[in-house]
């Protein structure tokens, strides 16, 4: 059985330490601001997370670009030439077209390398939700599962990864075209906080609206704990966009309700791609458990 590489993209919010621990690689997307284009680095080596989110706080518009076929081909060939098969797990197709580029490259390389196995998965997730799926895949690989067994498992449980998120300001979602100008205006005036999930088609959508940060955080915690099933995956990820104090507040609220979570919670910084749309001050809780059932297309 050939070894297989696990490859994701810049939307996974996986730190360098996590990628090294789980042996996960990624294809970088790009961000553009002030006439400059740079890789959307998960290591924040172009600029720190604080500098990145401060750009947005100071009014700089950050645009994002998907990973293209050239990027995927280079990354896939790097591993194929070393004797690896490929498992690629990409950001939700409802949010990015990157996964479609991976499909194109998969088909090209399978024709050129018929002895290779390449499986590309639409995660229907983003940020730490995508990161959790990649770590679950790495755990399968460590247990000795084949590439196909691992891919089948990830396909079967991808809707069991739950996102409970809220943003500090609706301005950035408006700029990214995620909410209407009227919604952003009245939401800001009334201090309305949306509760944002990733639904069955992988679309980020608001399922509740509450007034004020405190109530929003309470709902994030309540909803996440209701969904959480540690027998599926025990790690709870609290992600933040340069607002560690708010992340710590969520952690305290989680532990107050479930003290045993103290050792199971990890903290992630929201990656540059997701962060460019959600904006500084965004917080989210990611857990595996109950399958998502909400469909925003209906």
C-alpha positions as semicolon CSV with decimal commas, in nm:
position;residue;x (nm);y (nm);z (nm)
1;X;0,000;0,000;0,000
2;X;0,145;0,335;-0,107
3;X;0,158;0,616;0,149
4;X;-0,072;0,909;0,084
5;X;-0,035;1,279;0,142
6;X;-0,313;1,490;0,292
7;X;-0,337;1,830;0,126
8;X;-0,575;2,113;0,212
9;X;-0,580;2,487;0,136
10;X;-0,548;2,829;0,301
11;X;-0,904;2,811;0,438
12;X;-0,816;2,544;0,697
13;X;-0,687;2,767;0,983
14;X;-0,426;2,501;1,067
15;X;-0,117;2,632;1,243
16;X;0,234;2,524;1,145
17;X;0,258;2,313;1,461
18;X;-0,066;2,134;1,378
19;X;0,036;2,070;1,018
20;X;0,366;1,926;1,135
21;X;0,203;1,715;1,406
22;X;-0,053;1,565;1,167
23;X;0,167;1,575;0,855
24;X;-0,073;1,789;0,651
25;X;0,030;2,017;0,364
26;X;-0,168;2,292;0,193
27;X;-0,207;2,478;-0,134
28;X;-0,197;2,853;-0,066
29;X;-0,462;3,091;-0,192
30;X;-0,388;3,464;-0,228
31;X;-0,489;3,794;-0,070
32;X;-0,466;4,138;-0,229
33;X;-0,458;4,478;-0,059
34;X;-0,321;4,824;-0,142
35;X;-0,206;4,703;-0,484
36;X;-0,011;4,411;-0,334
37;X;-0,082;4,041;-0,381
38;X;0,059;3,789;-0,136
39;X;0,010;3,422;-0,044
40;X;-0,260;3,359;0,216
41;X;-0,011;3,203;0,452
42;X;-0,132;2,990;0,742
43;X;0,200;3,071;0,913
44;X;0,135;3,446;0,896
45;X;0,490;3,495;0,766
46;X;0,401;3,773;0,523
47;X;0,249;3,977;0,804
48;X;0,126;3,886;1,150
49;X;-0,241;3,816;1,213
50;X;-0,260;4,135;1,417
51;X;-0,114;4,340;1,130
52;X;-0,349;4,175;0,881
53;X;-0,661;4,242;1,083
54;X;-0,544;4,592;1,170
55;X;-0,534;4,667;0,797
56;X;-0,903;4,586;0,786
57;X;-0,977;4,783;1,102
58;X;-0,810;5,083;0,941
59;X;-1,029;5,062;0,632
60;X;-0,814;4,861;0,391
61;X;-1,019;4,632;0,168
62;X;-0,871;4,283;0,143
63;X;-0,963;4,073;-0,160
64;X;-0,902;3,701;-0,195
65;X;-0,817;3,467;-0,484
66;X;-0,869;3,092;-0,504
67;X;-0,595;2,835;-0,549
68;X;-0,570;2,762;-0,920
69;X;-0,489;2,452;-1,124
70;X;-0,121;2,547;-1,153
71;X;-0,093;2,562;-0,773
72;X;-0,261;2,224;-0,730
73;X;-0,057;2,057;-1,003
74;X;0,270;2,174;-0,850
75;X;0,170;2,051;-0,504
76;X;0,029;1,716;-0,622
77;X;0,333;1,643;-0,839
78;X;0,565;1,719;-0,550
79;X;0,419;1,420;-0,367
80;X;0,351;1,195;-0,666
81;X;0,718;1,220;-0,766
82;X;0,808;1,096;-0,417
83;X;0,583;0,792;-0,451
84;X;0,275;0,922;-0,267
85;X;-0,093;0,903;-0,352
86;X;-0,303;1,214;-0,279
87;X;-0,600;1,295;-0,057
88;X;-0,702;1,656;-0,115
89;X;-0,960;1,813;0,120
90;X;-1,064;2,161;0,010
91;X;-1,272;2,452;0,132
92;X;-1,644;2,428;0,067
93;X;-1,738;2,472;-0,299
94;X;-2,014;2,709;-0,183
95;X;-1,743;2,951;-0,068
96;X;-1,453;2,892;-0,305
97;X;-1,392;2,747;-0,651
98;X;-1,055;2,604;-0,544
99;X;-1,193;2,253;-0,512
100;X;-1,294;2,265;-0,880
101;X;-0,932;2,340;-0,971
102;X;-0,829;2,031;-0,774
103;X;-1,074;1,820;-0,977
104;X;-0,922;1,945;-1,304
105;X;-0,569;1,862;-1,189
106;X;-0,679;1,524;-1,052
107;X;-0,816;1,423;-1,392
108;X;-0,505;1,545;-1,576
109;X;-0,260;1,368;-1,346
110;X;-0,454;1,042;-1,330
111;X;-0,432;1,027;-1,710
112;X;-0,059;1,093;-1,694
113;X;0,009;0,872;-1,390
114;X;-0,237;0,580;-1,408
115;X;-0,056;0,403;-1,123
116;X;-0,147;0,686;-0,882
117;X;-0,457;0,737;-0,672
118;X;-0,585;1,092;-0,625
119;X;-0,906;1,167;-0,433
120;X;-1,038;1,522;-0,401
121;X;-1,306;1,606;-0,145
122;X;-1,534;1,908;-0,113
123;X;-1,530;1,948;0,266
124;X;-1,849;2,160;0,283
125;X;-1,657;2,340;0,560
126;X;-1,409;2,621;0,607
127;X;-1,168;2,758;0,867
128;X;-1,122;2,529;1,170
129;X;-1,409;2,309;1,048
130;X;-1,200;2,217;0,745
131;X;-0,902;2,184;0,977
132;X;-1,086;1,932;1,194
133;X;-1,171;1,718;0,891
134;X;-0,804;1,719;0,788
135;X;-0,697;1,610;1,137
136;X;-0,962;1,336;1,137
137;X;-0,820;1,217;0,804
138;X;-0,470;1,218;0,951
139;X;-0,595;1,009;1,244
140;X;-0,742;0,757;0,999
141;X;-0,411;0,739;0,815
142;X;-0,223;0,686;1,143
143;X;-0,460;0,398;1,225
144;X;-0,358;0,227;0,902
145;X;-0,665;0,300;0,693
146;X;-0,616;0,316;0,318
147;X;-0,660;0,633;0,119
148;X;-1,001;0,519;-0,007
149;X;-1,116;0,411;0,340
150;X;-1,007;0,749;0,478
151;X;-1,175;0,940;0,195
152;X;-1,498;0,744;0,235
153;X;-1,501;0,818;0,607
154;X;-1,440;1,191;0,561
155;X;-1,715;1,206;0,299
156;X;-1,953;1,033;0,539
157;X;-1,892;1,262;0,839
158;X;-1,821;1,601;0,680
159;X;-2,168;1,730;0,773
160;X;-2,106;1,626;1,134
161;X;-1,855;1,911;1,179
162;X;-2,047;2,205;1,322
163;X;-1,961;2,574;1,305
164;X;-2,111;2,824;1,549
165;X;-1,984;3,170;1,461
166;X;-2,057;3,538;1,507
167;X;-1,891;3,853;1,378
168;X;-1,805;4,180;1,544
169;X;-1,918;4,400;1,254
170;X;-2,140;4,327;0,955
171;X;-1,936;4,572;0,746
172;X;-1,693;4,306;0,626
173;X;-1,966;4,059;0,531
174;X;-2,131;4,341;0,335
175;X;-1,805;4,418;0,152
176;X;-1,766;4,049;0,068
177;X;-2,122;4,036;-0,066
178;X;-2,240;3,800;0,210
179;X;-2,510;4,036;0,345
180;X;-2,701;4,323;0,189
181;X;-2,610;4,686;0,267
182;X;-2,950;4,731;0,437
183;X;-2,895;4,428;0,660
184;X;-2,549;4,552;0,754
185;X;-2,676;4,901;0,831
186;X;-2,971;4,805;1,048
187;X;-2,781;4,521;1,211
188;X;-2,509;4,761;1,317
189;X;-2,753;5,024;1,438
190;X;-2,943;4,770;1,649
191;X;-2,628;4,582;1,763
192;X;-2,765;4,260;1,613
193;X;-2,526;3,965;1,606
194;X;-2,590;3,683;1,358
195;X;-2,528;3,320;1,454
196;X;-2,358;3,179;1,145
197;X;-2,333;2,810;1,064
198;X;-2,207;2,608;0,769
199;X;-2,515;2,437;0,625
200;X;-2,569;2,114;0,429
201;X;-2,444;2,268;0,104
202;X;-2,143;2,423;0,274
203;X;-2,282;2,776;0,266
204;X;-2,224;3,008;0,559
205;X;-2,562;3,137;0,663
206;X;-2,728;3,308;0,958
207;X;-2,973;3,088;1,148
208;X;-3,037;3,319;1,445
209;X;-3,005;3,686;1,526
210;X;-2,951;3,804;1,882
211;X;-2,890;4,144;2,031
212;X;-2,548;4,210;2,181
213;X;-2,221;4,023;2,216
214;X;-2,299;3,858;2,550
215;X;-2,618;3,690;2,426
216;X;-2,447;3,593;2,101
217;X;-2,165;3,420;2,290
218;X;-2,414;3,241;2,512
219;X;-2,592;3,105;2,205
220;X;-2,265;2,995;2,044
221;X;-2,180;2,796;2,355
222;X;-2,530;2,651;2,398
223;X;-2,557;2,545;2,036
224;X;-2,206;2,398;2,019
225;X;-2,251;2,193;2,336
226;X;-2,583;2,063;2,210
227;X;-2,411;1,943;1,891
228;X;-2,090;1,809;2,047
229;X;-2,024;1,435;2,055
230;X;-1,676;1,351;2,192
231;X;-1,705;0,991;2,078
232;X;-1,687;1,116;1,719
233;X;-1,408;1,367;1,777
234;X;-1,320;1,508;2,117
235;X;-1,133;1,828;2,027
236;X;-1,324;2,157;2,053
237;X;-1,172;2,442;1,852
238;X;-1,231;2,805;1,943
239;X;-1,126;3,028;1,653
240;X;-1,079;3,402;1,661
241;X;-0,985;3,683;1,423
242;X;-0,733;3,875;1,636
243;X;-0,951;3,890;1,947
244;X;-0,796;3,647;2,194
245;X;-0,981;3,805;2,487
246;X;-1,312;3,711;2,329
247;X;-1,184;3,363;2,252
248;X;-1,085;3,324;2,616
249;X;-1,431;3,440;2,718
250;X;-1,586;3,164;2,507
251;X;-1,346;2,910;2,655
252;X;-1,442;3,014;3,007
253;X;-1,811;2,982;2,922
254;X;-1,757;2,636;2,771
255;X;-1,558;2,510;3,068
256;X;-1,806;2,655;3,316
257;X;-2,078;2,439;3,162
258;X;-1,857;2,138;3,088
259;X;-1,543;2,135;3,309
260;X;-1,409;1,823;3,136
261;X;-1,357;2,030;2,819
262;X;-1,065;2,218;2,978
263;X;-0,814;1,973;2,830
264;X;-0,995;1,933;2,498
265;X;-1,014;2,296;2,380
266;X;-0,762;2,434;2,134
267;X;-0,741;2,786;1,994
268;X;-0,704;2,873;1,626
269;X;-0,656;3,202;1,445
270;X;-0,907;3,250;1,165
271;X;-0,711;3,216;0,840
272;X;-0,661;3,513;0,603
273;X;-0,914;3,392;0,344
274;X;-1,208;3,344;0,581
275;X;-1,094;3,643;0,785
276;X;-1,105;3,873;0,483
277;X;-1,482;3,815;0,463
278;X;-1,570;3,779;0,832
279;X;-1,345;4,055;0,959
280;X;-1,155;4,123;1,282
281;X;-1,339;4,036;1,600
282;X;-1,498;3,722;1,454
283;X;-1,520;3,425;1,691
284;X;-1,637;3,070;1,631
285;X;-1,665;2,732;1,800
286;X;-1,613;2,413;1,600
287;X;-1,722;2,071;1,722
288;X;-1,801;1,734;1,570
289;X;-2,128;1,566;1,659
290;X;-2,483;1,601;1,536
291;X;-2,511;1,622;1,158
292;X;-2,604;1,958;1,009
293;X;-2,954;1,959;0,864
294;X;-3,022;2,324;0,773
295;X;-3,035;2,397;0,399
296;X;-3,018;2,766;0,308
297;X;-3,110;2,693;-0,054
298;X;-3,465;2,594;0,042
